[in-house]
């Protein structure tokens, strides 16, 4: 369903509330997802003498594990909020929201690229030192075995958690919905001018 709003000077302005609501929902989902585990570190310890093994897990959110992931989440949420607010000001400034929609699409795409490139920058398991073992001098300096040190991530294939992959999916859907809405609006505008 779409709403047709008539502006006194510029004629009908088309709104797509289901797309705008979907974009708003994806922005909220992305923000909620940023508090889920994005990075995890697990290790097993064998007790001396008894051989009893204990398994330990430490996880971190986007905000605690990577500055680039935090930036990606901020860019995605700002893009969603900004894109949805363009519809609010369509009646007051009819030509401004069209330009801003492109800007917010670019912002969301940049967030997706920042998340993906920062994931690729995490050393692989196959690279030397890819497992990210903490040297003894760093352990003595306040970092304990198993601590996740912000922006010093390792072994992306093993340690990057499901929250990151969910966020990439959400950001891709966000960018695609924004692009779909822009294309639909451009087609409607061209049809209104031709008809």
C-alpha positions in Angstrom: 0.0 0.0 0.0 1.3 3.5 -0.8 0.1 6.9 0.2 -0.3 9.8 -2.2 0.3 13.1 -0.5 -0.5 16.2 -2.4 1.9 19.2 -2.1 0.4 22.6 -3.0 3.3 23.5 -5.3 4.8 20.3 -6.5 1.8 18.0 -6.9 1.6 14.4 -5.6 4.3 13.0 -3.4 4.4 9.2 -3.2 5.3 7.4 0.0 5.9 3.7 0.5 5.1 3.1 4.1 5.9 -0.7 4.0 9.4 0.0 2.7 10.0 2.8 5.2 8.7 0.6 8.0 10.9 -2.3 6.8 13.9 0.0 6.7 13.1 1.3 10.2 12.7 -2.3 11.5 16.0 -3.4 10.0 17.8 -0.4 11.6 16.4 -1.4 15.0 17.4 -5.1 14.4 20.9 -4.0 13.5 21.2 -2.0 16.7 19.9 -4.9 18.7 22.2 -7.3 16.9 25.2 -5.2 17.8 24.8 -6.4 21.4 24.9 -10.1 20.5 28.2 -12.0 20.3 30.2 -10.9 17.3 33.5 -12.4 18.4 34.3 -15.3 20.6 37.3 -17.0 22.0 37.3 -20.5 23.4 40.0 -22.7 24.9 40.4 -25.9 26.9 42.5 -26.3 30.0 43.7 -29.6 31.3 44.4 -29.8 35.1 47.8 -31.0 36.0 47.8 -34.4 37.6 44.1 -35.3 37.2 43.9 -34.6 33.5 40.4 -33.1 33.9 39.6 -30.8 31.1 37.6 -27.6 31.4 36.3 -25.6 28.5 36.2 -21.8 28.7 34.4 -19.3 26.3 34.6 -15.5 26.2 32.5 -13.5 23.8 32.3 -9.8 22.8 29.8 -7.6 21.1 30.5 -5.4 18.2 31.1 -2.5 20.6 33.7 -4.4 22.6 35.5 -6.3 19.9 36.2 -3.9 17.1 36.2 -0.1 16.4 35.5 -0.8 12.7 32.5 -2.9 13.6 31.2 -0.2 15.9 31.5 2.3 13.1 29.7 0.0 10.7 26.8 -0.4 13.1 26.6 3.4 13.6 26.7 4.0 9.9 23.9 1.4 9.3 21.7 2.8 12.1 22.2 6.4 11.0 21.4 5.4 7.4 18.2 3.7 8.5 17.0 6.6 10.7 18.0 9.2 8.2 16.3 7.4 5.3 13.0 7.0 7.2 13.0 10.7 8.4 13.3 11.8 4.7 9.6 10.8 4.4 8.7 13.1 7.3 10.1 16.2 5.5 8.8 15.3 2.0 5.9 17.7 2.4 8.0 20.7 3.6 11.0 20.3 1.1 10.0 18.0 -1.7 13.3 18.0 -3.6 15.6 17.6 -0.6 14.6 14.0 0.5 15.5 12.6 -3.0 19.0 13.8 -2.6 19.3 12.8 1.0 18.0 9.3 0.2 21.0 8.8 -2.1 23.3 10.0 0.7 21.8 7.6 3.3 22.0 4.8 0.8 25.7 5.6 0.4 26.1 5.7 4.2 24.5 2.3 4.6 26.7 0.9 1.8 29.7 2.3 3.5 28.8 0.6 6.8 28.4 -2.7 5.0 31.8 -2.2 3.3 33.5 -1.2 6.6 32.1 -4.4 8.3 33.2 -6.6 5.5 36.7 -5.1 5.0 37.4 -5.2 8.7 36.3 -8.9 8.8 38.8 -9.6 5.9 41.5 -7.7 7.8 41.3 -10.2 10.7 44.2 -12.7 10.3 43.2 -16.1 9.0 43.9 -19.3 10.9 46.3 -20.3 8.2 48.6 -17.2 8.6 51.5 -17.4 11.1 50.2 -16.3 14.5 46.6 -16.5 13.2 45.4 -18.1 16.4 46.5 -15.0 18.3 48.2 -16.5 21.2 49.0 -13.9 23.8 52.7 -13.6 24.6 53.9 -14.0 28.2 54.9 -10.3 28.5 51.4 -9.2 27.6 49.9 -11.6 30.1 52.0 -9.9 32.8 50.9 -6.5 31.5 47.3 -7.0 32.5 45.9 -9.1 29.7 45.0 -12.6 30.8 44.7 -15.7 28.7 41.3 -15.7 27.0 40.8 -11.9 27.1 39.5 -10.3 23.9 41.6 -7.3 23.2 39.7 -4.7 21.2 41.0 -4.3 17.6 43.4 -7.2 18.1 41.3 -10.0 16.7 42.5 -13.3 15.2 41.4 -16.5 13.4 38.4 -15.0 11.7 37.2 -18.4 10.5 37.0 -19.8 14.0 36.4 -16.8 16.3 34.0 -14.5 14.4 30.5 -15.3 15.9 27.1 -15.5 14.4 26.1 -12.0 15.4 28.5 -10.5 12.9 27.1 -12.7 10.0 23.5 -11.7 11.0 24.5 -8.1 11.0 26.0 -8.4 7.5 22.7 -10.0 6.3 20.7 -7.2 7.9 22.9 -4.5 6.4 22.6 -6.1 2.9 18.8 -6.2 3.3 18.9 -2.5 4.5 20.9 -1.4 1.5 18.8 -3.4 -1.0 15.5 -2.0 0.4 16.8 1.5 0.2 17.9 1.0 -3.4 14.5 -0.6 -4.2 12.7 2.3 -2.8 14.8 4.9 -4.6 14.3 3.0 -7.9 10.6 2.8 -7.4 10.3 6.5 -6.5 12.3 7.4 -9.7 10.0 5.2 -11.8 6.9 6.7 -10.3 8.3 10.2 -10.7 9.1 9.6 -14.4 5.6 8.1 -15.0 4.0 11.1 -13.3 5.9 13.5 -15.5 5.2 11.5 -18.7 1.5 11.0 -17.9 
